[in-house]
C-alpha cells in the first residue's frame, strides 16, 4: 500500500511540474526575443556621434534625438513599431521625420531592423546596444537608391546614441 501511495504521489508531482513548465510565456516561437529587444530599444536616444563613410558629421545633427516606440504584439512580434526624430539634421537628411520600423523577419539577422518597411525608403539598419547602454545604428544607403534619389545621403552612416 505504501508503494502505491508513493508511486501515485510521485506521478502527481511529476505531472504538476510538467504542467507548470508549459504554462506562461506568450507561446510565440522567437517572439520573446523581439519583446526583450523592443523593451531595450523603446526610448528616446540622444545623438553622441554621427559619421558618413568614416567622416565625422556630428555637427550636422545638433540636438538630434531619435525616439523608438511601440507596443509589443505577440501576433506580430516583428512590428511595425514607430520612430520619430527631432533636432537639426542636414538637408537632405538620411532621416525622415517619422515613420515605422520592424525587426527583420529573417531568423539569422539578429541585430537588424528595417526602417520604413514596405515603402520606397525601406532601409535595413544594423543595431547594437553596447555594454555602456549606448545604441549604435549602421545604415548603408546605396547611391541613387529609389527612395532617397540623391548622392548626398548615400554611403555608410554610423550613429551612436545615448539613452535619455
N, C-alpha and C positions, 0 to 999 in steps of 0.2 A: 504494500500500500504506500509506504514511504517513497519507493522508487517511482510509482505512478504519479504521486503528488509533485515530486521534484521535477520529473520529466515535463509535466504539464506547466509547472511554473517557469521552467527554462524556455519552453516553446512560447509561452505568453510574453515573457520578457524579450525574447528574440523578435517576435512579431511586432511588438511595440517599437523596438529600436528601428526596425526596417521601415515601419510606417512613418515615424517621425523623421527619419533620414530623408524620406522622399517628399516631405512637406516643406513649404516655404519656397522662396525664390520666385521668379516670375515665369518660370517654365520655358523661357526662350533660349535657344541654342547659344549664341555668343552675346546675348543682349546684356548680360551682367557687365561685360567689358565696356560696352557703349555707355551704360548707366554710370559706371565709375569714371570714365573719361569725360562725359558730359559734366559731371559734378566738378571735376578738376578744371575744365575749360570755361565754364559759365561764370564769368565775372568781367569786370572792367579791367582792361590791360593798358598800361601807360607805356608809351614808346621809351625805350632806353637807347636803342641804336637802329639805324637803317643803312643798308648797303645795296648798291646795284652793281652787279659784276665786280665786286670787291671794292668799289669806290664808295667812300663814306657819303651818305645822303641824309644823315640825321637832321641837319639844319633845315631841310625841306619839310620836316614833319614836326614843327614846334607845337607843343600842346596836344599832339596826336594821341587819341585814345581809341581802342578797339573794344567794343562790347560784344561778347558772345553770350547768347542766352537761349533758353528753350526749356520746355517741359518734356521730360522723358516719357515715351510712349512705348510700352512693350510690344505693341502690334507693329510698330515701325521704329525699331531701336536706332536705325541709322539716321533718322531725321526725316524731314528737314528741321533745322533749328534756325535761329535768327542771328544776324550780326548788324552792327551799325558802327560808324566811325564819326569822330568829332575832332576838331582841331584843324591845323593847317596841313595841307598836302600840296605837292607840286601840281602844276596844270600842264599837261594831263597827269592824272594820278593812277597808280596801279590799284587804287582802292575806290570802288564805287561807294556812295554814301551809305548804302544799306543793302541788305539782301538776305539770302538764305545760304546755309551751309549744311552738309551732310557728312557723316562718316563714310569712308569708302566701303562699298559692298564687297570688294574683293578681299577674301579672308586673309590673304598673305600681305595685305597693305596696311598693317597696323602702323599707326602714326601718320596716316594720310586722311585728309579731309578734302571735300570738294566744295569750293565756293561757287555759289550761283549755279547749282546743278540744273541740267536740262535747259540751259539758256545759251545764247551765243557767247556769253562771257564765262562759261563754265571753266573753272580753273582749279586744277589739283594743287594742294598745298601740303607739304610735309610739316609735321609739328613735333616738337619735343619739349617736354616740361623738364627743366633742369633740376638738379638737386637743391638749388637755392630758391626754387619756386618760379623762376623766370620761364617765359614761353618763348621759344624760337620758332618762327614760321619761315619756311623757304618756299618761294613762289617762282616758278620758271614760266615766264611769259614769252612765247615764241614771237619772232619778228613777223609782223604782219598778220598776227592771228586775227581771225574773223571779227571777234567781238571787240578787240582793242583798236585795230586799224591804225596803229601808229608805232613807229620805231622808238619813240621817246619813252615808252614804258616797257619795251621788250628787254629781256635779259633775266638774270637770276637775282631776285630780291631776297635779302635775308633781313628779317625784322626780329629784334629782341625786345620783349615787353616785360615789365614788372607788374605783378598783381596789385590792385588797389584795394 
